[in-house]
Amino acid sequence: MYYANYLRFCERARTEWLRSMGYDQRTLLETTGIAFVVRSVQADFKVSARLDDALEVVSSIARLGHASLVFAQNIIRDQELILDSIVTIACIDTRKQRPCAIPSDLRTRFLACIPK
């Protein structure tokens, strides 16, 4: 599988994770003017996935900052680690194209997702 597809799977998993918490990225953009953008990616490709593999993306918040969050994301096939990645996400004000604080209601929901 082409390496960029793994990053697409991770992106989709983060989007669906946010949606499962009741936040749609488009609605956030339209109502608050904020967006979450990838700032950096560290990816360790362990083994290749193949056509028709059933893959699972496991995402968790590794660190929550004032205007950013860091996800640990793994792609797994039948309990075998395919990809181990760290993705740093920035919260930006799209009108100013500058980092901004994560809204307090969203931050509270994110905090609840961090393992203690």
ABEGO torsion letter per residue (X at the ends): XBAAAAAAAAAAAAAAAAAAAGBBAAAAAAAAGBBBBBABBBBBBABBBBBGBBBBBBBBBABBBAABBBBBBBBBBGGBBABBBBBBBBBBBAAAGBBBBBBAAAAAAAAAABBX
